[in-house]
Amino acid sequence: MTTSSLLRHGVNHMGGLLDGLVRLLAAREFASVAEVRGRMSQKNLADLTALERANYIQVRFRSVADVAPRRFNVRSGHWSAALAINR
Protein backbone atom coordinates (compact mmCIF):
# COMPACT_ATOMS: atom_id res chain seq x y z
CA MET A 1 0.00 0.00 0.00
CA THR A 2 2.83 2.38 0.77
CA THR A 3 4.47 1.77 -2.59
CA SER A 4 1.20 2.36 -4.43
CA SER A 5 0.64 5.57 -2.49
CA LEU A 6 4.11 6.86 -3.30
CA LEU A 7 3.77 5.95 -6.97
CA ARG A 8 0.41 7.69 -7.14
CA HIS A 9 1.28 10.83 -5.13
CA GLY A 10 5.04 11.12 -5.57
CA VAL A 11 7.97 10.86 -3.17
CA ASN A 12 7.00 14.08 -1.37
CA HIS A 13 3.96 12.20 -0.03
CA MET A 14 6.32 10.31 2.30
CA GLY A 15 6.32 13.28 4.70
CA GLY A 16 2.55 13.03 5.08
CA LEU A 17 2.76 9.29 5.66
CA LEU A 18 5.43 9.77 8.30
CA ASP A 19 3.42 12.51 10.05
CA GLY A 20 0.38 10.24 10.09
CA LEU A 21 2.40 7.40 11.61
CA VAL A 22 3.82 9.70 14.30
CA ARG A 23 0.31 10.94 15.20
CA LEU A 24 -1.03 7.37 15.32
CA LEU A 25 1.77 6.19 17.59
CA ALA A 26 1.28 9.18 19.90
CA ALA A 27 -2.49 8.64 20.06
CA ARG A 28 -1.93 5.01 21.03
CA GLU A 29 0.84 5.98 23.45
CA PHE A 30 3.62 4.06 21.71
CA ALA A 31 7.15 5.45 21.86
CA SER A 32 8.32 3.86 18.59
CA VAL A 33 7.46 1.49 15.76
CA ALA A 34 9.67 -1.12 17.45
CA GLU A 35 7.26 -1.11 20.40
CA VAL A 36 4.37 -1.99 18.08
CA ARG A 37 6.19 -4.66 16.08
CA GLY A 38 5.07 -8.16 16.95
CA ARG A 39 2.26 -7.17 19.33
CA MET A 40 -0.29 -9.16 17.36
CA SER A 41 2.00 -12.14 16.97
CA GLN A 42 0.31 -15.42 17.90
CA LYS A 43 2.92 -16.09 20.56
CA ASN A 44 2.04 -12.80 22.33
CA LEU A 45 -1.72 -13.41 22.49
CA ALA A 46 -3.40 -14.99 25.49
CA ASP A 47 -6.51 -16.04 23.55
CA LEU A 48 -5.58 -17.47 20.15
CA THR A 49 -9.19 -18.39 19.38
CA ALA A 50 -10.14 -14.67 19.37
CA LEU A 51 -7.51 -14.01 16.68
CA GLU A 52 -8.71 -16.98 14.63
CA ARG A 53 -12.32 -15.79 14.86
CA ALA A 54 -11.40 -12.20 13.91
CA ASN A 55 -9.42 -13.45 10.90
CA TYR A 56 -12.31 -15.68 9.84
CA ILE A 57 -14.79 -12.80 10.03
CA GLN A 58 -12.46 -10.48 8.12
CA VAL A 59 -11.93 -13.00 5.33
CA ARG A 60 -15.63 -13.89 5.22
CA PHE A 61 -16.82 -10.28 4.85
CA ARG A 62 -14.06 -9.43 2.41
CA SER A 63 -14.96 -12.34 0.13
CA VAL A 64 -18.66 -11.41 0.25
CA ALA A 65 -17.87 -7.80 -0.65
CA ASP A 66 -15.59 -8.87 -3.51
CA VAL A 67 -18.25 -10.99 -5.23
CA ALA A 68 -21.33 -8.96 -4.31
CA PRO A 69 -23.18 -7.42 -7.23
CA ARG A 70 -22.80 -3.67 -7.49
CA ARG A 71 -25.23 -1.02 -8.65
CA PHE A 72 -24.75 2.52 -9.88
CA ASN A 73 -26.42 5.29 -7.88
CA VAL A 74 -27.50 7.95 -10.36
CA ARG A 75 -27.88 10.69 -7.73
CA SER A 76 -24.44 10.29 -6.16
CA GLY A 77 -22.66 9.09 -9.29
CA HIS A 78 -21.03 6.24 -7.34
CA TRP A 79 -21.13 2.47 -7.43
CA SER A 80 -22.29 0.71 -4.27
CA ALA A 81 -22.74 -2.86 -3.14
CA ALA A 82 -26.21 -4.15 -3.94
CA LEU A 83 -25.90 -6.50 -0.98
CA ALA A 84 -26.23 -4.97 2.48
CA ILE A 85 -24.10 -6.58 5.18
CA ASN A 86 -25.43 -6.33 8.72
CA ARG A 87 -22.62 -5.56 11.12
LUMVEX-959349 format. One line per field, with one value per atom (N, C-alpha, C): residue number from 1; residue in three letters; chain; atom name; x, z, y. Coordinates in nm, 2 decimals, m for minus. Atoms other than C-alpha are relative to their C-alpha. Layout:
% residues N
resi NUM,... $
resn Ala,... $
chain A,... $
name CA,... $
east X,... $
up Z,... $
north Y,... $
//
This chain:
% residues 87
resi 1,1,1,2,2,2,3,3,3,4,4,4,5,5,5,6,6,6,7,7,7,8,8,8,9,9,9,10,10,10,11,11,11,12,12,12,13,13,13,14,14,14,15,15,15,16,16,16,17,17,17,18,18,18,19,19,19,20,20,20,21,21,21,22,22,22,23,23,23,24,24,24,25,25,25,26,26,26,27,27,27,28,28,28,29,29,29,30,30,30,31,31,31,32,32,32,33,33,33,34,34,34,35,35,35,36,36,36,37,37,37,38,38,38,39,39,39,40,40,40,41,41,41,42,42,42,43,43,43,44,44,44,45,45,45,46,46,46,47,47,47,48,48,48,49,49,49,50,50,50,51,51,51,52,52,52,53,53,53,54,54,54,55,55,55,56,56,56,57,57,57,58,58,58,59,59,59,60,60,60,61,61,61,62,62,62,63,63,63,64,64,64,65,65,65,66,66,66,67,67,67,68,68,68,69,69,69,70,70,70,71,71,71,72,72,72,73,73,73,74,74,74,75,75,75,76,76,76,77,77,77,78,78,78,79,79,79,80,80,80,81,81,81,82,82,82,83,83,83,84,84,84,85,85,85,86,86,86,87,87,87 $
resn Met,Met,Met,Thr,Thr,Thr,Thr,Thr,Thr,Ser,Ser,Ser,Ser,Ser,Ser,Leu,Leu,Leu,Leu,Leu,Leu,Arg,Arg,Arg,His,His,His,Gly,Gly,Gly,Val,Val,Val,Asn,Asn,Asn,His,His,His,Met,Met,Met,Gly,Gly,Gly,Gly,Gly,Gly,Leu,Leu,Leu,Leu,Leu,Leu,Asp,Asp,Asp,Gly,Gly,Gly,Leu,Leu,Leu,Val,Val,Val,Arg,Arg,Arg,Leu,Leu,Leu,Leu,Leu,Leu,Ala,Ala,Ala,Ala,Ala,Ala,Arg,Arg,Arg,Glu,Glu,Glu,Phe,Phe,Phe,Ala,Ala,Ala,Ser,Ser,Ser,Val,Val,Val,Ala,Ala,Ala,Glu,Glu,Glu,Val,Val,Val,Arg,Arg,Arg,Gly,Gly,Gly,Arg,Arg,Arg,Met,Met,Met,Ser,Ser,Ser,Gln,Gln,Gln,Lys,Lys,Lys,Asn,Asn,Asn,Leu,Leu,Leu,Ala,Ala,Ala,Asp,Asp,Asp,Leu,Leu,Leu,Thr,Thr,Thr,Ala,Ala,Ala,Leu,Leu,Leu,Glu,Glu,Glu,Arg,Arg,Arg,Ala,Ala,Ala,Asn,Asn,Asn,Tyr,Tyr,Tyr,Ile,Ile,Ile,Gln,Gln,Gln,Val,Val,Val,Arg,Arg,Arg,Phe,Phe,Phe,Arg,Arg,Arg,Ser,Ser,Ser,Val,Val,Val,Ala,Ala,Ala,Asp,Asp,Asp,Val,Val,Val,Ala,Ala,Ala,Pro,Pro,Pro,Arg,Arg,Arg,Arg,Arg,Arg,Phe,Phe,Phe,Asn,Asn,Asn,Val,Val,Val,Arg,Arg,Arg,Ser,Ser,Ser,Gly,Gly,Gly,His,His,His,Trp,Trp,Trp,Ser,Ser,Ser,Ala,Ala,Ala,Ala,Ala,Ala,Leu,Leu,Leu,Ala,Ala,Ala,Ile,Ile,Ile,Asn,Asn,Asn,Arg,Arg,Arg $
chain A,A,A,A,A,A,A,A,A,A,A,A,A,A,A,A,A,A,A,A,A,A,A,A,A,A,A,A,A,A,A,A,A,A,A,A,A,A,A,A,A,A,A,A,A,A,A,A,A,A,A,A,A,A,A,A,A,A,A,A,A,A,A,A,A,A,A,A,A,A,A,A,A,A,A,A,A,A,A,A,A,A,A,A,A,A,A,A,A,A,A,A,A,A,A,A,A,A,A,A,A,A,A,A,A,A,A,A,A,A,A,A,A,A,A,A,A,A,A,A,A,A,A,A,A,A,A,A,A,A,A,A,A,A,A,A,A,A,A,A,A,A,A,A,A,A,A,A,A,A,A,A,A,A,A,A,A,A,A,A,A,A,A,A,A,A,A,A,A,A,A,A,A,A,A,A,A,A,A,A,A,A,A,A,A,A,A,A,A,A,A,A,A,A,A,A,A,A,A,A,A,A,A,A,A,A,A,A,A,A,A,A,A,A,A,A,A,A,A,A,A,A,A,A,A,A,A,A,A,A,A,A,A,A,A,A,A,A,A,A,A,A,A,A,A,A,A,A,A,A,A,A,A,A,A,A,A,A,A,A,A $
name N,CA,C,N,CA,C,N,CA,C,N,CA,C,N,CA,C,N,CA,C,N,CA,C,N,CA,C,N,CA,C,N,CA,C,N,CA,C,N,CA,C,N,CA,C,N,CA,C,N,CA,C,N,CA,C,N,CA,C,N,CA,C,N,CA,C,N,CA,C,N,CA,C,N,CA,C,N,CA,C,N,CA,C,N,CA,C,N,CA,C,N,CA,C,N,CA,C,N,CA,C,N,CA,C,N,CA,C,N,CA,C,N,CA,C,N,CA,C,N,CA,C,N,CA,C,N,CA,C,N,CA,C,N,CA,C,N,CA,C,N,CA,C,N,CA,C,N,CA,C,N,CA,C,N,CA,C,N,CA,C,N,CA,C,N,CA,C,N,CA,C,N,CA,C,N,CA,C,N,CA,C,N,CA,C,N,CA,C,N,CA,C,N,CA,C,N,CA,C,N,CA,C,N,CA,C,N,CA,C,N,CA,C,N,CA,C,N,CA,C,N,CA,C,N,CA,C,N,CA,C,N,CA,C,N,CA,C,N,CA,C,N,CA,C,N,CA,C,N,CA,C,N,CA,C,N,CA,C,N,CA,C,N,CA,C,N,CA,C,N,CA,C,N,CA,C,N,CA,C,N,CA,C,N,CA,C,N,CA,C,N,CA,C,N,CA,C,N,CA,C,N,CA,C $
east 0.08,0.00,0.09,m0.08,0.28,0.06,m0.06,0.45,m0.10,0.10,0.12,m0.03,0.03,0.06,0.11,m0.11,0.41,0.00,0.00,0.38,m0.11,0.11,0.04,0.02,m0.01,0.13,0.14,m0.13,0.50,0.08,m0.09,0.80,m0.03,0.03,0.70,m0.11,0.11,0.40,0.05,m0.06,0.63,m0.01,0.01,0.63,m0.13,0.14,0.25,m0.02,0.01,0.28,0.07,m0.07,0.54,m0.07,0.08,0.34,m0.12,0.11,0.04,0.04,m0.05,0.24,0.04,m0.04,0.38,m0.12,0.13,0.03,m0.07,0.06,m0.10,0.07,m0.08,0.18,m0.03,0.02,0.13,m0.14,0.14,m0.25,m0.01,0.00,m0.19,0.10,m0.10,0.08,0.12,m0.12,0.36,0.12,m0.11,0.71,0.07,m0.06,0.83,m0.07,0.05,0.75,0.04,m0.06,0.97,m0.09,0.08,0.73,m0.13,0.12,0.44,0.03,m0.04,0.62,m0.02,0.02,0.51,m0.11,0.10,0.23,m0.12,0.11,m0.03,0.05,m0.06,0.20,m0.08,0.07,0.03,0.07,m0.06,0.29,m0.02,0.03,0.20,m0.14,0.14,m0.17,m0.04,0.05,m0.34,m0.11,0.11,m0.65,0.01,m0.02,m0.56,m0.13,0.13,m0.92,m0.06,0.05,m1.01,0.06,m0.07,m0.75,m0.05,0.05,m0.87,m0.14,0.13,m1.23,0.00,m0.01,m1.14,0.05,m0.05,m0.94,m0.11,0.11,m1.23,m0.11,0.10,m1.48,0.05,m0.05,m1.25,0.01,m0.01,m1.19,m0.14,0.14,m1.56,m0.07,0.06,m1.68,0.07,m0.07,m1.41,m0.04,0.04,m1.50,m0.14,0.14,m1.87,0.00,0.00,m1.79,0.07,m0.07,m1.56,m0.09,0.08,m1.82,m0.15,0.13,m2.13,m0.03,0.04,m2.32,0.00,m0.01,m2.28,m0.10,0.09,m2.52,0.04,m0.03,m2.48,m0.11,0.09,m2.64,0.00,0.00,m2.75,0.02,0.00,m2.79,0.14,m0.14,m2.44,0.10,m0.10,m2.27,0.11,m0.10,m2.10,m0.06,0.04,m2.11,m0.01,0.01,m2.23,m0.04,0.03,m2.27,m0.15,0.14,m2.62,m0.04,0.03,m2.59,0.03,m0.03,m2.62,0.05,m0.06,m2.41,m0.03,0.03,m2.54,0.12,m0.12,m2.26,m0.04 $
up 0.00,0.00,0.00,m0.01,0.08,m0.14,0.13,m0.26,m0.10,0.09,m0.44,0.03,m0.04,m0.25,m0.05,0.05,m0.33,m0.15,0.15,m0.70,m0.04,0.03,m0.71,0.03,m0.05,m0.51,m0.01,0.01,m0.56,0.13,m0.11,m0.32,0.12,m0.10,m0.14,0.10,m0.09,0.00,0.12,m0.11,0.23,0.13,m0.12,0.47,0.07,m0.05,0.51,0.06,m0.06,0.57,0.13,m0.12,0.83,0.11,m0.09,1.00,0.06,m0.04,1.01,0.09,m0.09,1.16,0.14,m0.13,1.43,0.08,m0.07,1.52,0.05,m0.04,1.53,0.12,m0.11,1.76,0.13,m0.12,1.99,0.06,m0.05,2.01,0.07,m0.06,2.10,0.11,m0.11,2.35,m0.02,0.03,2.17,m0.02,0.01,2.19,m0.14,0.13,1.86,m0.08,0.08,1.58,0.05,m0.05,1.74,0.12,m0.11,2.04,m0.05,0.06,1.81,m0.07,0.08,1.61,0.08,m0.07,1.70,0.10,m0.10,1.93,m0.03,0.03,1.74,m0.05,0.02,1.70,0.08,m0.07,1.79,0.13,m0.13,2.06,0.11,m0.10,2.23,0.05,m0.03,2.25,0.10,m0.10,2.55,m0.06,0.06,2.35,m0.15,0.15,2.01,m0.07,0.07,1.94,m0.04,0.03,1.94,m0.13,0.12,1.67,m0.12,0.11,1.46,m0.04,0.03,1.49,m0.08,0.07,1.39,m0.14,0.14,1.09,m0.09,0.08,0.98,m0.04,0.03,1.00,m0.10,0.10,0.81,m0.14,0.13,0.53,m0.05,0.04,0.52,m0.06,0.05,0.48,m0.12,0.12,0.24,m0.12,0.12,0.01,m0.04,0.04,0.02,m0.07,0.06,m0.06,m0.14,0.13,m0.35,m0.11,0.10,m0.52,m0.01,m0.01,m0.43,m0.13,0.11,m0.72,0.04,m0.03,m0.75,m0.08,0.07,m0.86,m0.01,0.02,m0.99,0.06,m0.05,m0.79,m0.08,0.10,m1.04,0.08,m0.08,m0.77,0.04,m0.05,m0.62,m0.10,0.10,m0.93,0.04,m0.05,m0.73,m0.01,m0.01,m0.74,0.14,m0.13,m0.43,0.00,m0.01,m0.31,0.00,0.00,m0.39,0.12,m0.11,m0.10,0.13,m0.13,0.25,0.10,m0.10,0.52,0.13,m0.13,0.87,0.09,m0.08,1.11,0.14 $
north m0.12,0.00,0.13,m0.12,0.24,0.03,m0.02,0.18,0.06,m0.06,0.24,0.14,m0.14,0.56,0.09,m0.09,0.69,0.01,0.00,0.59,0.10,m0.08,0.77,0.15,m0.13,1.08,0.06,m0.05,1.11,m0.01,0.02,1.09,0.10,m0.10,1.41,m0.04,0.05,1.22,m0.07,0.07,1.03,0.08,m0.09,1.33,m0.01,0.02,1.30,m0.13,0.13,0.93,m0.01,0.00,0.98,0.08,m0.08,1.25,m0.08,0.08,1.02,m0.11,0.11,0.74,0.05,m0.06,0.97,0.03,m0.03,1.09,m0.12,0.12,0.74,m0.06,0.05,0.62,0.08,m0.09,0.92,m0.02,0.02,0.86,m0.13,0.13,0.50,m0.01,m0.01,0.60,m0.10,0.08,0.41,0.09,m0.08,0.54,m0.01,0.02,0.39,m0.12,0.11,0.15,m0.13,0.12,m0.11,m0.05,0.04,m0.11,m0.07,0.06,m0.20,m0.13,0.12,m0.47,m0.12,0.13,m0.82,0.00,0.00,m0.72,m0.09,0.09,m0.92,m0.13,0.13,m1.21,m0.11,0.11,m1.54,m0.04,0.04,m1.61,0.10,m0.10,m1.28,0.01,m0.01,m1.34,m0.11,0.09,m1.50,m0.09,0.07,m1.60,m0.02,0.02,m1.75,m0.02,0.02,m1.84,0.13,m0.13,m1.47,0.05,m0.04,m1.40,m0.08,0.09,m1.70,0.05,m0.04,m1.58,0.14,m0.13,m1.22,m0.02,0.02,m1.34,m0.07,0.07,m1.57,0.10,m0.10,m1.28,0.10,m0.09,m1.05,m0.06,0.07,m1.30,m0.02,0.03,m1.39,0.13,m0.12,m1.03,0.06,m0.05,m0.94,m0.08,0.08,m1.23,0.03,m0.04,m1.14,0.13,m0.13,m0.78,m0.01,0.01,m0.89,m0.06,0.07,m1.10,0.06,m0.05,m0.90,0.09,m0.09,m0.74,0.15,m0.14,m0.37,0.07,m0.08,m0.10,0.14,m0.14,0.25,0.09,m0.10,0.53,0.13,m0.11,0.79,0.14,m0.13,1.07,0.03,m0.03,1.03,m0.02,0.03,0.91,m0.10,0.10,0.62,m0.14,0.14,0.25,m0.04,0.05,0.07,m0.15,0.15,m0.29,m0.01,0.02,m0.41,m0.09,0.09,m0.65,0.07,m0.06,m0.50,m0.10,0.09,m0.66,0.06,m0.05,m0.63,m0.02,0.01,m0.56,0.04 $
//
